Amino acid sequence: MIGTVFRSDDVPREHRFEYWCELMHQAIAPSRMSSQFADDFWARQRLLELGPVLVWPTSHLPTGFRRTERLVRQSDPEMYHLSLVLGGGLGFEHVGRAEAYGPSDVWVSDTSRPYEVHVPADLGRQVLTGVGVDFPKALLPLPPARVQQLLGRRLSGREGVGALLTGFLTGLEQQADALQPSDAPRLGTVVIDMLSAWFAQVLEAEDALTPETRRRALTTRIRAFIRQNLHDPALAPPVIAAAHYISVSYLHRIFQEDTPGETVGAWIRTQRLEGARRDLADPNLSSTPVRTIGMRWGLVRAPDFTRAFRSAYGVSPMEYRVRVQERTRGEGTAESQ
């Protein structure tokens, strides 16, 4: 498991808002925070430290933030901040720009400049959800003058690399309990590479990125493409290469550079088998034929599915399902005693 979780319900009511404000100031540059619900506040937040990158999925009651010139002078961590709105609506003012933000909208700000987050008056006790990302400016391989063009702009996380970044950030919280601390620095690198690629795409300045950053971003996009198309039995290196406008030989090379000894085909097979294994263990799918589960993961030939599954897990798909069901029944019997 990575990250620490804050739940306001674990704090006495009279201290909840103050405690959460202190927690926020550990994640972002200090600001003046206010909420009409400060006396009966609710929030839930996970703080993920991915090397020098902080990612913090959060849900909370409406709160305003105001970082003033004075606060900038008192404390400037020299960071860029990104906010991804998932639920609710907010207003944001920064570097002379004012925008309204809704679900899947993104803004970028600079801790060296004032900003203000406004909460619409008609929200009531609607819970706002989103993901914040904070990282040192020095990590972004783009000229500060170019990044300035992004500050305060409403960016879309609905398509292209922006959608890929949105999926990655939301997936971090979903998988946080299964991740290990040793994964954190590598995940931080992936976040920076994806941000760099997206910003450069928005700015039409991909030539400003290093070849290594472009390669890592491309690898991330390719792996996401594969995961989204595992159900397609025609998914193969030529199809993947064509979808990304690269040669098959280059596809194999970047996989080898990313994970030495791993082939594209082997990774596809592993992802398919893992997906099938999860479905076989899902009690909600217990009536779904084993062959159907294999087909939904692109493993259309039953003998090939059985052989590959046995090679990976030591038992056939049917045997695995039976074992999981027996173990689940055994645990249920033990709990009832």
C-alpha positions, 0 to 999 in steps of 0.5 A: 500500500502507498499513501496516507489517508485522511478521513474527517470522521476520524477527527472531532467535529470542531477540529475537522476543517482546521486539521484538513487545512493543515493537511492541504498545506502539506500538499500544496503551497499555503493559501487562505481556505474558507468554507461555509461548512467549516463547523460541520466539515467533511473530507476524504483524501489520500496523499501519495508521495511518488518521489518528488511528485505528490498526487492527492485524490480528494473529496470534500465539501465546498471550499475556497482557496486564496493564495495572495501576494503576501503568502507567495512572498512568505513561502514559495516551494517553486512548484507547479500545481495541476487540478483535475476536476472529477465532480462538481464545479469551480471557478479559478483565477490565475495570471489574469485569466478567469475560467469555470471548471467542470468534470474532466476539466484541468487547470495548471497553476504556478506557486510563485503567483497568486490564485483564487479558487471560487465556489459557486454559491448554489452548490450547497453541501455537494461534495466536490471530487478531484485529483491534485498533482504538485511537482517541482518546476525543475522536473518539467522539461519545457521552457518556463515561458512556454509553460506560462501559456498554460497557466490558468487555461481550461484544459480538457482531460476528455481526449488524447493524452489528457484522457490518458492522464486522467485515467492514470491519476484516477487509477492510482487511487484505485490501485493504491492498496495493491501498490508497493512503496518501491513502485512510488518513484517509478510512478512519479516518473510516469506522471511527469512524462505524461504531463510533459507529453500532454503539455507539449502537445497542447503547446505544439512544442513536442520538439522541446522534449528529450527523446527519452521523455517522448519514448517513455510517454509513447510506451505508456500510451501503447500499454494503455492502448493494449489494455483497452483492446485486449478483447480483440483477438486480432490485437498483435504487434502490427496492429499496435504499431500501425495505430501509433504510426511506428514500425513493428521493429521500433515497437519491439525495441521500446518494449525491450528498453522499457522491460528487458526480456519482455516481448509485446506478445508475452505482455499481451498474453499476461494481461489477458490471462490476468483479466480472465483470472479475475473474472473466474474469481468473480462470484458475479460471473460464476454462471458465465461459461469458462470459454466465454470468459476466455473469449471476452479477453481475446482468447478465442480458442478454448484449448489455447486458453486452457493451455496458457492458463495452466502454464501460468497458474498451474491449474486449468481455468475450470479448476481455478474457478472451483478452488476459488469457490471452495475457498470462498465457501470455506471462509463463509462457513468459518465466519458464521461459526 
